[in-house]
Amino acid sequence: MGVRIAETADVSPDATIGDGSSVWHLAQVREQVVLGEGCIVGRGAYIGTGVQVGDHCKIQNYALVYEPASLADGVFVGPAAVLTNDTYPRAVNPDGSLKDASDWHAVGVTIEQGASIGARAVCVAPVTIGAWATVAAGAVVTKDVPAHALMVGVPARRVGWVGRAGQPLVADGDGWRCPATGQRYEETDNGTLEEVENA
């Protein structure tokens, strides 16, 4: 299938780009990045040093994915979304000297399989976004997000559940059902959601 890299993209020779992936105009992919198969990196997106990206991910235009983020298979990062890496950001040290790499320890955002981060959302590291969760456009995530959660607002809060198709689940007896696929889910005692095996 091959790899497509736009002439204006800046892709480090030390990055690994999987078969069938595309890196579009003005995107930057730094050293030691591992980009899986069949991924799309949109115009002007930034992927920081050593970031790990699974297969079939979409990182949309102008998204900023700072190291040491880790994205599992099938993750969507919307336009201009930001995955941060500094819990207490400062340009200078307390003595006024300019900070350099040795003055701070980068912390990352982890996004599990199939999760989606909406346009202009911000995930403040260190947080984990659970599998198949959806973070709405413009939300600011400051705490870990459970699998299948629908998160909105600033700071983000859970307002519902979503299935693998991304659509909000609807109440169905004592559980939940995906209107797109029919898959049923049940809430656990600890407030998480699990798929129910179809009979």
N, C-alpha and C positions, 0 to 999 in steps of 0.2 A: 504494500500500500504506500509506503514511503512517508517521509516527513516533509511538511511544507513550512518553510520559514520565510517570511516576507523580507525583502531586501533591507527595509528600514528597521527591522527588529534587531535587538542587541542580545544575542544568545551566547553565553560563555562556551568556549570549547570544552570546558570541564563539566558542563551540564549533560545529563543523559535524557534524550527526548525519545519517547516510545514511538513505535511504528503507528502510522496513521494519525499522528498528532499534527496540529497546526499552530503556529505562533504568528500573530498578525502584526500589522504596522505599528512601529514605535513601542512595542512591548519589550520589556527587559527581563531576561531569565539569567540569574546569577550563577556563580560557581557552585558545584556540587548539588545543584537541583536535580532531582529525579522526577521526571514527568512521565506518567504511565502511557499506555497505548490509547489511541483514539481520543486524545484530549484537545480542547480548544482554549488557546490563550488569546484574548481579545486585544484590540487596539489599545495601546498605552498601558496595559496591565504591567504590574511589577511583581516578580516572584523572587524573594530574597534568598541569600546564600544558604544552601543545604536544605531548602524546603522539600518535603516529600509529598508528591501528588500521585494518587492512584490512577487506575484506568478510567476512561470515559468521564472525565471531569470537564466542567466548563467554568473558566475563569473569565468573566465578561470584561468589557471595555473599562479601563482605568481602575480596576480593582487593585488593591495593594495587599499583598500576602507576604508579611514580614516573617523572617526566620525567628525561631525554629518551628514554624507551623507544620502540621501534618494533616493531609487530606486523604481520606480513604476513597475507595472506588465510588464513582457516580455522584460526586459532590458538585453542587452548583454554587458559585460565588457571583452575585449579581454586580451590575455596573456600579463602579465607584465605592463598593464595599471595602472595609478596612479590617484586616486582622492584625492587631497591634502586637508588640513584643516588649513593652517597657511599662511596668506597673507604676513606677514613680518617675516620670520623665522630667529631666532637667537638661538644659544645654551646658550648664556649668556645675562644677563642684561647689561645696559650701565656701571654699576659699576664693571663688571667682575664676578659677582656671577652667579652661575648656575641657569638657568631658571627652574621653576617647574610649575605645572599645574595652580597655582594661578597667574602666571605672564603673561598669554596670554588667549585669548578668541578664542576657536575653531570656525571656520566657515566652512560650508559644501558645497558639490556639490549636486545639485538636478538633477536627471535624470528622465524625464517623460516617459510615456508608450511607449514601443516598440523601444526606441532609442538604438543605438549601439555605443560603444566606441572601436576603433580598437586597435590592438596590440601595446604596448609601447606608446600609446597616454597618454597625461597628461592633466587633467582638473584642472586648478588652481582656488581654491575656493576664493570667493563665485561666482559660476556660475550656471546657469540652462541650461540644454540641453533639448530642446523641444521634444515633442512626435515624434517618428519615424525618428528623425534626425540620421545622420551617421557622426561620427568623424573618419576620416581616420587614418590608422596606422601611428604612429609617430607624429601626430599633437599635438600642444600645444594650448589648449583653454583658453583664458584669458577674454572672454566676453560671455554674454548670447548667446545661439544658438536658432534660431527660429525652430519651428516644421518643419519637412521634409527637413531641410537644409543638404547639403553635404559639410562638412568642411574639408579642407586640409591645411597643411603647418604650419610654425612657424613664427609668431603667426598664428593660424588657421583663414582662410577666407572662405566665402561661394563661391563655384565654380559651384553649381548646386542644384538641388532638388532631393529627393528620395521618393519613395512610400513606402507603408507598406511592400512590398516584399524586400525592400532594394536596388532595382535596380535604377539607375539614370533615371529620367523622361525624356521623349522626347517631343520636341515641337509639339503641335497639334493645329493648328489654332491660336486662341488667348489665348490658355491655354497650359496645359501639360497633358501627358498621361503616365501611367505606362505600360511598354512593357510586364510585366509579368501578370498583372491582368486586364488591360484595364481601370482601374479607371482613371477618369479625375480630374484635379486640376486646380484652377485658382489663380493667384496672386492677392492680395488685394492692395488697395491704400497705405497701410502702409508697404508694402514689405513682407508680410507673405503669406503663401500658404494655401488654403482651398480645401477640397474635394468637388467635384460637385456631386449632387444627380443624379444618372443615371435615364434617362427617360424610 
